[in-house]
Amino acid sequence: MKGKTLLMMSAVWIGTSCGPEPADMSSVRENQSECVPLTVEEIQTGRMTPEILWKLGRIGEFSVSPDGETVLYAVTCYQLEENKGTSAIWAIPSEGGSAVCLNSGNVSNPRWKPSGKAIGYISEGQIWEMAPDGTDRVQISDIPGGVNGFEYAPAGEKLYYLKDVKMDQDLHDVYPDLPKSEAISAESLDYRHWDQWHDYSYSHLFISEIHPGEKIVQGKDIMEGEAFDSPLAPYFESSEIAWSPDGQSIAYTCKKLKGTEAMLSTNSDIYLYSLPDGSTKNLTEGMPGYDRNPSFSPDGSKIAFQSMATAGYESDKERLMVTDLASGSMTDLSVDFDQSSVGIVWDPSGKALYFTSVIQGTIQVYKAEPDSGKISPLTSGVHDYTGLSMSGQTLVGKKESMSGAAELYVLNAQTGEERPLTQVNQNIYKHIASGKVESRWITSTDGAKILTWVVYPPDFDPAKKYPALLFCEGGPQNAVSQFFSYRWNFQLMAAKGYIVVAPNRRGLPGFGQAWTDQIAGDYGGQNMDDYLSTMDAIAREPYVDAQRLGAVGASYGAYSVFWLAGHHQKRFKAFIAHCGMFNLESQYGSTEEYWFVNHDLEGPYWNDPKPKSYDFSPHRYVQYWDTPILIIHGGRDFRIPYTESMQAFNAAQLRGIPSKFLFFPEESHWVTRPQNSILWQREFFGWLDRWLK
């Protein structure tokens, strides 16, 4: 099922194994411990390694109980030998204390029942319930084909669930006498997306009542006959659907466009479905960009949601909109707030909303007051908050940094004071030294200041000289914030003896929308000057060996590497490019979400006049390549097809440039399988060590 597959990618299949339900709950494991213990050798080494990185527990979904007293969360643990992860659901008092593992295995979608007397979850594609202490597990659904997600109505007497519905004919339907045929037929551009071929089915919303002692076998499809997805592909996020407080309505996000039109537009809308009469109303009709993530006010009179104003621009400012359901009036609370607003939750009083926003290389929590229109920061510091949950006066956020994986924190909703709640990886971090993370403001060619993160090796000695790596961010509008990556992990690079340089070049959010917008149509322009200015400044430091500089990146970051390879004027001695655009004409001709290339490249290459963006295609400058390059790609990457990397590798080989091509047939734009990831890291550092050490 496509929804389930993509939810796994976005860290919903999560948890550490705590075994089957014990007969005596006193034996349930308490206190958080590492997923896989460190070896004696790893403890003695005291540095991050690729293998240790995959021993970290990864917190996924979390929520506060209706009474605000308990936080439910899920954690992923991976077993390298088995090349897979296991999942479990944990609970911890919001005031702090011991965490208890409630359930493990292939469990996902943990949800508090509104009464607080039960917890729902998905196991093997069906909905189950258990008591808050993990006992009394009961399967409550037996839906053919299984479900991909669900959420209780506020009173708990019904729920919605997500299920894939096959609506389009495939070739087996047309030619039933050829059941073993394997062809795919397409007559529009929606035949593949991110990492999946179109499977002729769509994620639909179903509503069902819950009757004690009876299993749910069939709900009402509120999108019957509609060949569209809700939530939106490719991530199918539950935040795109919301129950009204009275349980009489559901607001959901959907892009009701088909075929080629769907691949040319970002125009999703918020729809309001009425349970009593079965009617559906488009609340954002006429708004051309992304509208998503609806959130009802506590009294049900208003809906807050995120909205982008520009059609076809996926990195436009996420406005904080509030619509009054009675009058239909709509207010932009963020009109004077030059940042995006993400992950909106209401205060129970209805007098405030909380959300996260990127600001100068960090992600902070903000508070908005609808009556006054005031928006103010609630948190500050060198970190990223990547999710919020609130019940009563208990506000919980998921926080991470370049130096540590995500943990849960309780926030004071008035003062922003933080209190750590979970310590999932404490038994690893106490043995692992981290390098210093420093912020530097470096002047670019046009006089603008570039916020740059510099990460030093754990035992940094300023009297020594170190090789340095320029990290080129993807997107191209993804923030270089305090993210903790399981692939592009800066502490791991530093532990290998490299100084990491990560600039917030032009095009990255957190410095005003104009800074973000600048990169469109200027791929090889000012942002590349930002990179070179930053690296030149760091290379002048006495502890940096200017003869041992490398540049690495993925996606647009890999495009950046390809571009720099033809323009770096011998600054770098090694390059690594993962899933990058090499030939912008072939990239335009083979990608899938066409709004992206139409916006950022300013149209197709056959336009007359041809957009200047194509002058920035790296393939036009291969004659200037002179530096060893490792090129990596996944066979299931449909955003940037692997043929881009093949072209780059072939060109490097034909020109006699030392080069290597690393291909993962079953990976996509990312590397998600444990052993593939370890292999990736070994090849990554093997290449850097070969040319920079």
C-alpha positions as CSV (number, residue, x, y, z in Angstrom):
1,M,0.0,0.0,0.0
2,K,1.5,3.3,-1.1
3,G,0.4,5.2,2.0
4,K,2.0,2.7,4.4
5,T,5.2,2.6,2.4
6,L,5.6,6.4,2.5
7,L,4.7,6.7,6.1
8,M,7.6,4.3,6.9
9,M,9.9,6.6,5.0
10,S,8.7,9.6,7.1
11,A,9.5,7.9,10.4
12,V,6.1,6.7,11.5
13,W,7.1,3.0,11.8
14,I,8.9,3.6,15.0
15,G,10.0,2.2,18.4
16,T,12.3,0.0,20.3
17,S,11.5,-3.6,20.9
18,C,10.0,-4.4,24.3
19,G,8.7,-7.9,23.5
20,P,5.2,-9.4,23.6
21,E,2.6,-8.5,26.2
22,P,3.8,-10.0,29.5
23,A,1.4,-11.8,31.8
24,D,2.6,-9.7,34.7
25,M,2.9,-6.0,33.8
26,S,5.5,-5.5,36.5
27,S,7.9,-7.1,34.1
28,V,7.3,-4.3,31.4
29,R,10.7,-2.7,30.8
30,E,10.9,0.7,32.5
31,N,13.5,3.5,32.0
32,Q,14.8,4.3,28.6
33,S,17.8,2.5,27.3
34,E,19.7,2.3,24.1
35,C,18.3,0.4,21.2
36,V,21.5,-1.6,20.6
37,P,24.3,-1.3,23.2
38,L,27.7,0.0,22.3
39,T,30.5,-2.4,22.1
40,V,33.5,-2.1,24.4
41,E,35.6,-1.0,21.4
42,E,33.0,1.7,20.5
43,I,33.0,3.0,24.1
44,Q,36.8,3.1,24.1
45,T,36.9,4.9,20.8
46,G,34.5,7.5,22.0
47,R,33.6,8.9,18.6
48,M,30.6,8.8,16.4
49,T,30.7,6.1,13.7
50,P,28.3,5.1,10.9
51,E,27.5,2.0,13.0
52,I,26.8,4.0,16.1
53,L,24.6,6.4,14.2
54,W,22.3,3.5,13.4
55,K,22.1,2.4,17.0
56,L,20.4,5.7,18.0
57,G,16.7,5.5,18.8
58,R,14.6,7.8,16.5
59,I,11.6,9.4,18.1
60,G,8.7,9.7,15.7
61,E,5.0,10.5,16.4
62,F,4.1,11.8,19.9
63,S,1.0,13.2,21.6
64,V,-0.1,14.4,25.0
65,S,-2.9,12.5,26.8
66,P,-6.3,14.3,27.1
67,D,-5.7,15.0,30.7
68,G,-2.2,16.4,29.9
69,E,-0.5,14.0,32.3
70,T,1.1,11.5,30.0
71,V,3.0,11.7,26.7
72,L,2.7,8.9,24.2
73,Y,5.6,8.6,21.8
74,A,7.2,6.1,19.4
75,V,10.8,5.3,18.7
76,T,12.5,3.4,15.9
77,C,15.4,1.0,16.6
78,Y,17.4,-0.6,13.8
79,Q,19.1,-4.0,13.7
80,L,22.0,-3.8,11.3
81,E,22.4,-7.5,10.9
82,E,18.8,-7.9,10.0
83,N,18.8,-4.8,7.9
84,K,15.5,-3.5,9.3
85,G,13.9,-1.6,12.1
86,T,11.5,-2.5,14.9
87,S,8.9,-0.3,16.4
88,A,7.4,0.3,19.8
89,I,5.1,2.7,21.6
90,W,6.3,4.3,24.9
91,A,4.6,6.4,27.5
92,I,6.1,8.8,30.1
93,P,4.6,11.2,32.7
94,S,4.6,14.8,31.4
95,E,6.0,15.8,34.8
96,G,9.0,13.5,34.2
97,G,9.9,10.1,35.4
98,S,10.3,6.6,34.0
99,A,9.2,5.8,30.5
100,V,7.3,2.5,30.0
101,C,7.3,0.5,26.8
102,L,3.7,-0.4,26.0
103,N,4.0,-2.3,22.8
104,S,6.5,-3.4,20.1
105,G,6.8,-4.9,16.7
106,N,5.3,-3.5,13.6
107,V,3.2,-1.0,15.4
108,S,2.5,2.6,14.2
109,N,0.0,5.5,14.4
110,P,-0.3,5.6,18.2
111,R,-3.4,7.6,19.2
112,W,-5.0,8.5,22.6
113,K,-8.7,7.6,22.7
114,P,-10.4,10.8,23.7
115,S,-11.5,9.3,27.0
116,G,-7.9,8.7,27.9
117,K,-8.8,5.2,28.9
118,A,-7.3,3.5,25.8
119,I,-4.7,3.9,23.2
120,G,-5.2,3.0,19.5
121,Y,-2.6,1.9,17.1
122,I,-2.0,0.0,13.8
123,S,-0.5,-3.5,13.7
124,E,-0.2,-5.5,10.6
125,G,-2.5,-3.1,8.7
126,Q,-5.4,-3.2,11.2
127,I,-6.5,-1.0,14.1
128,W,-5.9,-2.2,17.6
129,E,-6.6,-0.8,21.1
130,M,-4.9,-1.4,24.4
131,A,-5.2,-0.1,27.9
132,P,-2.9,2.9,28.9
133,D,-0.5,0.4,30.6
134,G,-0.2,-1.7,27.5
135,T,-2.5,-4.6,28.6
136,D,-5.8,-5.8,27.1
137,R,-4.8,-5.5,23.5
138,V,-7.8,-6.0,21.2
139,Q,-8.1,-5.8,17.4
140,I,-11.0,-3.5,16.5
141,S,-10.9,-3.6,12.7
142,D,-10.8,-6.2,10.0
143,I,-10.8,-4.1,6.9
144,P,-10.0,-5.8,3.6
145,G,-6.6,-4.6,2.4
146,G,-5.8,-3.0,5.7
147,V,-5.5,0.7,6.7
148,N,-2.7,3.3,6.4
149,G,-3.8,5.6,9.3
150,F,-6.7,6.6,11.5
151,E,-7.8,9.2,14.1
152,Y,-10.6,9.1,16.7
153,A,-13.4,11.6,16.6
154,P,-13.4,13.9,19.7
155,A,-16.0,11.9,21.5
156,G,-14.4,8.6,20.7
157,E,-17.5,7.0,19.3
158,K,-16.2,7.0,15.7
159,L,-13.0,7.3,13.8
160,Y,-11.8,8.0,10.3
161,Y,-9.3,5.7,8.6
162,L,-7.2,5.9,5.5
163,K,-7.3,3.2,2.9
164,D,-6.1,2.9,-0.7
165,V,-8.8,2.5,-3.2
166,K,-8.1,1.2,-6.7
167,M,-9.9,3.3,-9.2
168,D,-8.0,3.3,-12.5
169,Q,-7.7,0.4,-14.9
170,D,-4.2,-1.2,-15.3
171,L,-3.2,-3.4,-18.2
172,H,-4.2,-6.5,-16.4
173,D,-7.7,-5.2,-16.3
174,V,-7.6,-4.5,-20.0
175,Y,-5.9,-7.8,-20.9
176,P,-7.0,-10.4,-18.2
177,D,-5.5,-13.2,-20.3
178,L,-2.0,-11.8,-19.6
179,P,-1.7,-11.9,-15.8
180,K,2.1,-12.1,-15.9
181,S,2.6,-9.1,-18.1
182,E,4.7,-6.3,-16.4
183,A,4.2,-3.2,-18.5
184,I,3.1,0.2,-17.3
185,S,1.0,2.3,-19.6
186,A,0.7,6.1,-19.2
187,E,-1.3,8.8,-21.0
188,S,-0.5,11.7,-18.6
189,L,2.4,12.9,-16.4
190,D,1.3,11.4,-13.1
191,Y,2.6,8.0,-14.0
192,R,5.3,8.1,-11.3
193,H,6.1,10.3,-8.2
194,W,9.2,10.6,-6.0
195,D,9.9,6.8,-5.7
196,Q,6.8,5.0,-6.8
197,W,5.1,4.2,-10.1
198,H,1.4,5.0,-10.1
199,D,-0.4,2.0,-8.7
200,Y,-3.9,2.9,-10.0
201,S,-5.2,3.5,-6.5
202,Y,-5.7,6.6,-4.3
203,S,-5.7,7.3,-0.5
204,H,-9.3,7.9,0.6
205,L,-10.9,8.9,3.9
206,F,-13.4,6.5,5.5
207,I,-15.6,7.2,8.5
208,S,-16.9,4.4,10.8
209,E,-18.7,4.2,14.1
210,I,-17.0,2.1,16.9
211,H,-19.2,-0.5,18.5
212,P,-17.7,-2.4,21.5
213,G,-17.2,-6.1,20.8
214,E,-17.6,-5.6,17.0
215,K,-14.8,-5.2,14.4
216,I,-14.9,-2.4,11.9
217,V,-15.1,-4.0,8.5
218,Q,-16.4,-1.2,6.2
219,G,-16.7,2.6,6.6
220,K,-18.2,5.3,4.5
221,D,-15.8,6.6,1.8
222,I,-16.3,10.4,1.9
223,M,-14.3,10.7,-1.3
224,E,-16.2,8.0,-3.2
225,G,-15.6,8.2,-7.0
226,E,-12.8,10.8,-6.6
227,A,-9.5,9.8,-8.1
228,F,-7.4,11.9,-5.7
229,D,-5.3,11.4,-2.6
230,S,-5.9,12.7,0.9
231,P,-3.5,13.2,2.6
232,L,-1.2,14.5,-0.2
233,A,1.4,12.3,-1.7
234,P,4.2,11.5,-1.2
235,Y,4.2,11.9,2.6
236,F,0.6,11.2,3.4
237,E,0.8,13.2,6.7
238,S,-1.9,12.9,9.3
239,S,-1.6,16.6,10.0
240,E,-3.5,17.3,6.7
241,I,-6.8,16.0,8.2
242,A,-8.6,17.2,11.3
243,W,-11.9,16.4,13.2
244,S,-14.1,19.3,14.3
245,P,-14.5,19.5,18.1
246,D,-18.1,18.3,17.8
247,G,-17.2,15.4,15.6
248,Q,-19.7,16.5,12.9
249,S,-17.2,17.7,10.3
250,I,-13.8,16.7,8.9
251,A,-11.4,19.1,7.3
252,Y,-9.0,17.5,4.9
253,T,-6.3,18.5,2.4
254,C,-6.6,17.4,-1.2
255,K,-5.3,18.4,-4.6
256,K,-8.3,17.7,-6.8
257,L,-6.3,17.8,-10.1
258,K,-5.6,14.9,-12.4
259,G,-2.9,13.8,-14.8
260,T,-0.6,16.4,-16.4
261,E,-2.4,19.2,-14.7
262,A,-1.6,17.8,-11.3
263,M,2.1,17.7,-12.1
264,L,2.0,21.3,-13.2
265,S,0.3,22.8,-10.1
266,T,0.8,23.0,-6.3
267,N,-2.9,24.0,-5.9
268,S,-4.2,21.9,-3.0
269,D,-7.2,23.0,-1.0
270,I,-8.8,22.5,2.4
271,Y,-12.2,20.7,2.1
272,L,-14.8,20.6,4.8
273,Y,-17.0,17.4,4.9
274,S,-20.3,17.5,6.9
275,L,-21.2,14.1,8.4
276,P,-24.9,14.9,8.9
277,D,-25.7,15.7,5.3
278,G,-22.7,14.3,3.4
279,S,-21.8,17.6,1.7
280,T,-18.3,18.8,0.9
281,K,-17.3,22.5,0.7
282,N,-14.0,23.9,-0.6
283,L,-12.9,26.4,2.0
284,T,-9.9,27.7,0.0
285,E,-11.4,27.9,-3.5
286,G,-9.5,30.4,-5.6
287,M,-6.3,30.3,-3.6
288,P,-3.8,29.0,-6.1
289,G,-0.9,27.6,-4.0
290,Y,-0.5,24.9,-1.3
291,D,-3.3,25.1,1.4
292,R,-2.9,22.3,4.0
293,N,-2.7,21.2,7.6
294,P,-6.1,22.4,8.9
295,S,-6.6,22.8,12.7
296,F,-9.9,23.6,14.3
297,S,-10.1,26.1,17.1
298,P,-11.3,24.6,20.4
299,D,-14.9,25.9,20.0
300,G,-15.0,24.7,16.3
301,S,-15.8,28.2,15.0
302,K,-12.5,28.7,13.1
303,I,-9.9,26.8,11.2
304,A,-6.2,27.7,11.1
305,F,-4.1,26.4,8.2
306,Q,-0.9,26.9,6.2
307,S,-1.2,28.6,2.9
308,M,1.2,29.5,0.0
309,A,0.1,32.4,-2.2
310,T,2.1,31.6,-5.3
311,A,0.9,28.9,-7.7
312,G,3.6,26.4,-8.6
313,Y,6.1,27.5,-6.0
314,E,6.7,24.8,-3.4
315,S,9.0,27.0,-1.2
316,D,6.8,30.1,-1.0
317,K,6.1,31.6,2.5
318,E,3.8,29.4,4.5
319,R,1.2,31.9,5.7
320,L,-0.7,31.4,8.9
321,M,-4.3,31.8,7.9
322,V,-7.5,31.7,10.0
323,T,-10.9,31.3,8.5
324,D,-14.2,32.0,10.3
325,L,-16.5,29.1,9.4
326,A,-19.7,31.1,9.9
327,S,-18.9,34.2,7.9
328,G,-16.3,32.7,5.6
329,S,-13.9,35.6,6.3
330,M,-10.2,34.8,6.2
331,T,-7.4,36.5,8.0
332,D,-3.6,36.3,7.4
333,L,-2.1,36.5,10.9
334,S,1.4,36.4,9.4
335,V,1.1,39.4,7.0
336,D,3.8,41.3,8.8
337,F,5.8,38.1,9.7
338,D,8.5,37.5,7.1
339,Q,8.8,33.8,8.0
340,S,6.9,30.6,7.4
341,S,4.5,29.1,10.0
342,V,4.4,25.3,10.2
343,G,2.8,22.7,12.5
344,I,0.0,24.8,14.0
345,V,-1.6,23.8,17.3
346,W,-4.3,25.8,19.2
347,D,-4.1,26.7,22.9
348,P,-7.2,25.2,24.6
349,S,-8.5,28.7,25.3
350,G,-8.6,29.5,21.6
351,K,-6.7,32.8,22.4
352,A,-3.4,31.6,21.0
353,L,-1.8,29.4,18.4
354,Y,1.7,27.8,18.5
355,F,3.8,26.9,15.5
356,T,7.4,26.4,14.4
357,S,9.4,28.6,12.1
358,V,12.9,28.7,10.6
359,I,14.9,31.7,11.7
360,Q,18.6,32.3,11.0
361,G,19.8,28.7,11.0
362,T,17.5,27.4,13.7
363,I,13.8,26.4,14.1
364,Q,12.0,28.0,17.0
365,V,8.5,27.8,18.5
366,Y,6.3,30.9,18.1
367,K,3.1,32.1,19.6
368,A,0.4,33.9,17.6
369,E,-2.6,35.8,19.2
370,P,-5.5,36.0,16.8
371,D,-7.3,38.9,18.6
372,S,-4.3,41.2,18.5
373,G,-2.4,39.8,15.6
374,K,0.7,39.6,17.6
375,I,3.4,37.0,16.8
376,S,6.3,36.5,19.2
377,P,9.0,33.9,19.7
378,L,8.5,31.4,22.5
379,T,11.9,29.7,22.3
380,S,15.4,30.7,21.5
381,G,18.7,28.9,21.2
382,V,20.8,26.7,18.9
383,H,18.4,24.0,18.1
384,D,15.5,22.9,15.9
385,Y,11.9,22.3,17.1
386,T,10.3,20.0,14.5
387,G,6.9,19.2,16.0
388,L,4.4,20.2,18.7
389,S,1.6,18.6,20.6
390,M,-0.7,20.2,23.2
391,S,-3.4,19.2,25.6
392,G,-4.6,21.3,28.5
393,Q,-1.7,23.5,29.5
394,T,0.9,20.8,28.5
395,L,2.9,21.8,25.4
396,V,5.4,19.3,24.2
397,G,7.9,19.8,21.4
398,K,10.4,17.5,19.6
399,K,13.9,19.2,19.7
400,E,17.2,18.3,18.0
401,S,20.5,19.8,17.1
402,M,23.5,19.0,15.0
403,S,25.0,17.5,18.1
404,G,22.1,15.3,19.1
405,A,19.1,13.3,17.8
406,A,15.6,14.4,18.6
407,E,14.2,14.2,22.2
408,L,11.0,15.5,23.7
409,Y,10.8,18.6,25.8
410,V,8.0,20.1,27.8
411,L,7.5,23.9,27.2
412,N,6.0,26.5,29.4
413,A,3.4,27.9,27.0
414,Q,3.7,31.4,28.5
415,T,7.5,31.8,29.1
416,G,9.0,29.2,26.7
417,E,11.0,27.6,29.5
418,E,12.1,24.2,28.5
419,R,12.3,21.0,30.5
420,P,13.8,17.8,28.9
421,L,11.3,14.9,29.0
422,T,12.9,11.9,27.2
423,Q,16.5,10.6,27.1
424,V,16.2,7.9,24.5
425,N,19.9,7.9,23.6
426,Q,21.5,8.9,26.9
427,N,23.5,5.6,27.2
428,I,25.2,6.4,23.8
429,Y,25.9,10.1,24.2
430,K,27.6,9.7,27.5
431,H,30.3,7.7,25.8
432,I,30.6,9.8,22.6
433,A,32.4,13.1,22.3
434,S,30.9,15.8,20.1
435,G,32.7,18.5,18.3
436,K,32.1,22.2,18.8
437,V,29.4,23.8,16.7
438,E,30.2,27.5,15.9
439,S,28.2,30.1,14.0
440,R,30.1,32.5,11.8
441,W,28.9,35.5,9.7
442,I,30.9,35.7,6.5
443,T,30.8,38.4,3.9
444,S,29.9,37.4,0.4
445,T,30.8,39.0,-2.9
446,D,27.9,41.5,-2.8
447,G,28.5,42.5,0.8
448,A,25.7,40.3,2.3
449,K,26.5,38.4,5.5
450,I,26.2,34.6,5.3
451,L,25.4,32.7,8.5
452,T,27.7,29.7,8.4
453,W,27.8,26.7,10.8
454,V,31.3,25.4,11.4
455,V,31.7,22.0,13.1
456,Y,35.1,21.1,14.6
457,P,36.5,17.6,15.3
458,P,35.9,16.5,18.9
459,D,39.6,16.8,19.9
460,F,40.2,19.9,17.8
461,D,43.7,21.4,18.3
462,P,44.1,24.9,16.7
463,A,47.8,24.3,16.4
464,K,47.1,21.5,13.9
465,K,45.9,21.7,10.3
466,Y,42.7,19.9,9.2
467,P,41.0,19.1,5.9
468,A,37.7,20.9,5.5
469,L,34.4,20.0,3.8
470,L,32.0,22.4,2.2
471,F,28.5,21.1,2.8
472,C,26.1,22.1,-0.1
473,E,22.4,22.0,1.0
474,G,19.7,20.6,-1.2
475,G,16.2,21.9,-1.9
476,P,17.4,24.3,-3.2
477,Q,15.3,26.0,-0.5
478,N,15.9,23.6,2.5
479,A,17.2,25.3,5.6
480,V,20.7,24.7,6.9
481,S,19.3,24.7,10.4
482,Q,20.2,22.6,13.5
483,F,19.0,19.4,11.9
484,F,20.3,16.0,12.9
485,S,20.8,13.9,9.8
486,Y,21.3,10.1,9.7
487,R,23.2,10.5,6.5
488,W,24.6,14.0,6.2
489,N,25.7,13.9,9.9
490,F,28.1,16.7,10.6
491,Q,29.2,15.3,13.9
492,L,30.1,12.0,12.1
493,M,32.2,14.0,9.5
494,A,33.9,15.9,12.4
495,A,34.6,12.7,14.2
496,K,36.4,11.5,11.1
497,G,38.8,14.5,11.4
498,Y,37.2,17.0,9.1
499,I,36.1,20.6,9.8
500,V,32.6,20.9,8.3
501,V,31.5,24.2,6.8
502,A,27.7,24.6,6.2
503,P,26.7,28.0,4.8
504,N,23.2,29.4,4.7
505,R,23.6,30.6,1.2
506,R,21.1,32.5,-0.9
507,G,17.9,30.5,-1.4
508,L,17.7,29.1,2.1
509,P,14.8,30.0,4.4
510,G,15.1,31.8,7.8
511,F,16.4,35.2,6.5
512,G,13.3,36.6,4.9
513,Q,11.3,35.5,1.9
514,A,13.3,37.6,-0.5
515,W,16.5,35.8,0.5
516,T,14.7,32.5,-0.2
517,D,13.3,33.6,-3.5
518,Q,16.5,34.9,-4.9
519,I,17.8,31.6,-6.1
520,A,15.1,30.9,-8.7
521,G,16.5,31.4,-12.1
522,D,20.0,32.0,-10.7
523,Y,21.2,28.5,-9.9
524,G,24.8,29.2,-10.9
525,G,24.9,32.8,-9.6
526,Q,25.0,34.5,-6.3
527,N,24.5,31.3,-4.2
528,M,27.6,29.8,-5.7
529,D,29.5,33.0,-4.9
530,D,28.2,32.6,-1.3
531,Y,29.7,29.1,-1.2
532,L,33.1,30.2,-2.5
533,S,33.3,33.3,-0.3
534,T,32.5,31.2,2.7
535,M,35.0,28.5,1.9
536,D,37.7,31.1,1.1
537,A,37.2,32.7,4.5
538,I,37.4,29.4,6.4
539,A,40.4,28.3,4.3
540,R,42.4,31.3,5.5
541,E,42.2,30.1,9.1
542,P,45.6,28.8,10.3
543,Y,44.1,25.4,11.4
544,V,42.6,24.7,7.9
545,D,44.7,23.1,5.3
546,A,43.8,25.0,2.1
547,Q,45.3,22.2,0.0
548,R,42.8,19.6,1.4
549,L,39.4,21.0,0.8
550,G,36.4,19.0,-0.4
551,A,32.8,19.8,-1.4
552,V,29.9,17.4,-0.8
553,G,26.1,17.5,-1.2
554,A,22.9,15.8,-2.3
555,S,20.0,16.9,-4.7
556,Y,20.5,20.6,-5.4
557,G,23.6,20.2,-3.2
558,A,24.9,17.7,-5.7
559,Y,24.0,20.0,-8.5
560,S,26.1,22.6,-6.7
561,V,29.0,20.1,-6.6
562,F,28.7,19.5,-10.3
563,W,28.6,23.3,-10.9
564,L,31.6,24.0,-8.7
565,A,33.5,21.2,-10.4
566,G,33.6,23.4,-13.5
567,H,34.1,26.7,-11.7
568,H,36.1,26.2,-8.5
569,Q,39.5,27.3,-9.9
570,K,41.4,24.5,-8.2
571,R,40.1,25.3,-4.7
572,F,38.9,21.7,-4.0
573,K,40.7,18.4,-4.1
574,A,37.7,16.1,-3.9
575,F,34.0,16.1,-4.7
576,I,31.0,13.9,-3.8
577,A,27.6,14.4,-5.5
578,H,24.5,12.4,-4.4
579,C,21.4,12.4,-6.7
580,G,22.3,15.6,-8.4
581,M,21.1,17.5,-11.5
582,F,23.8,17.4,-14.2
583,N,22.1,18.3,-17.4
584,L,19.2,20.7,-16.8
585,E,17.6,20.0,-20.2
586,S,17.4,16.3,-19.6
587,Q,16.4,16.9,-16.0
588,Y,13.5,19.0,-17.2
589,G,12.6,16.3,-19.7
590,S,12.5,13.4,-17.1
591,T,11.4,14.8,-13.8
592,E,7.8,14.4,-12.5
593,E,6.7,17.5,-10.4
594,Y,6.8,20.1,-13.2
595,W,5.8,23.0,-11.1
596,F,9.3,22.8,-9.6
597,V,11.3,23.1,-12.7
598,N,8.9,25.6,-14.3
599,H,9.4,27.9,-11.3
600,D,13.1,27.4,-10.5
601,L,14.3,27.1,-14.1
602,E,11.7,29.6,-15.4
603,G,10.2,27.2,-17.9
604,P,11.1,24.5,-20.5
605,Y,14.3,24.6,-22.5
606,W,12.3,24.8,-25.8
607,N,10.9,28.2,-25.0
608,D,12.0,31.0,-27.3
609,P,13.8,32.8,-25.9
610,K,15.3,30.0,-23.9
611,P,15.4,30.7,-20.2
612,K,18.8,31.9,-19.0
613,S,18.7,29.2,-16.2
614,Y,19.9,26.6,-18.7
615,D,23.2,28.5,-19.0
616,F,23.8,27.2,-15.5
617,S,23.7,23.5,-16.5
618,P,26.8,21.8,-15.2
619,H,27.2,19.6,-18.3
620,R,28.2,22.6,-20.3
621,Y,31.4,23.1,-18.2
622,V,32.8,19.5,-18.0
623,Q,35.7,20.6,-20.1
624,Y,37.0,22.5,-17.0
625,W,36.7,19.5,-14.6
626,D,40.0,18.5,-13.1
627,T,39.1,17.1,-9.6
628,P,38.4,13.5,-8.4
629,I,34.6,13.0,-8.0
630,L,32.4,10.3,-6.4
631,I,28.9,10.2,-7.8
632,I,26.1,8.4,-6.0
633,H,22.4,7.8,-7.0
634,G,19.4,5.6,-6.3
635,G,17.5,3.7,-9.0
636,R,14.1,4.6,-7.6
637,D,14.8,8.4,-7.6
638,F,12.1,9.8,-9.9
639,R,12.6,13.5,-8.9
640,I,16.1,13.5,-10.3
641,P,16.5,10.3,-12.4
642,Y,19.7,8.3,-12.0
643,T,20.6,9.0,-15.6
644,E,21.8,12.4,-14.5
645,S,24.5,10.9,-12.4
646,M,25.3,8.4,-15.2
647,Q,25.9,11.3,-17.5
648,A,28.2,13.0,-15.0
649,F,30.2,9.8,-14.3
650,N,30.5,9.0,-18.0
651,A,31.7,12.5,-18.8
652,A,34.3,12.3,-16.0
653,Q,35.5,8.9,-17.2
654,L,35.8,10.1,-20.8
655,R,37.8,13.1,-19.7
656,G,40.1,10.9,-17.6
657,I,39.0,12.4,-14.3
658,P,39.5,10.1,-11.3
659,S,35.8,9.1,-10.6
660,K,33.6,6.5,-9.1
661,F,29.9,5.7,-9.5
662,L,28.0,4.2,-6.6
663,F,24.5,3.0,-7.5
664,F,21.8,1.7,-5.2
665,P,19.1,0.0,-7.4
666,E,16.4,-0.1,-4.7
667,E,17.0,3.3,-3.0
668,S,15.3,6.5,-4.0
669,H,16.3,10.2,-3.4
670,W,17.4,9.0,0.0
671,V,19.2,6.0,1.5
672,T,16.9,4.3,4.0
673,R,18.1,0.8,4.4
674,P,20.6,0.3,7.3
675,Q,23.2,-1.7,5.5
676,N,23.0,0.5,2.4
677,S,23.5,3.5,4.6
678,I,26.6,2.0,6.2
679,L,28.0,1.1,2.8
680,W,27.2,4.7,1.7
681,Q,29.2,6.1,4.7
682,R,32.1,3.8,4.1
683,E,32.4,4.8,0.5
684,F,31.8,8.4,1.3
685,F,34.7,8.6,3.9
686,G,36.8,6.2,1.8
687,W,36.7,8.6,-1.1
688,L,37.4,11.7,1.1
689,D,40.3,10.0,3.0
690,R,41.8,8.9,-0.3
691,W,42.0,12.4,-1.7
692,L,42.1,14.7,1.3
693,K,44.3,12.7,3.8
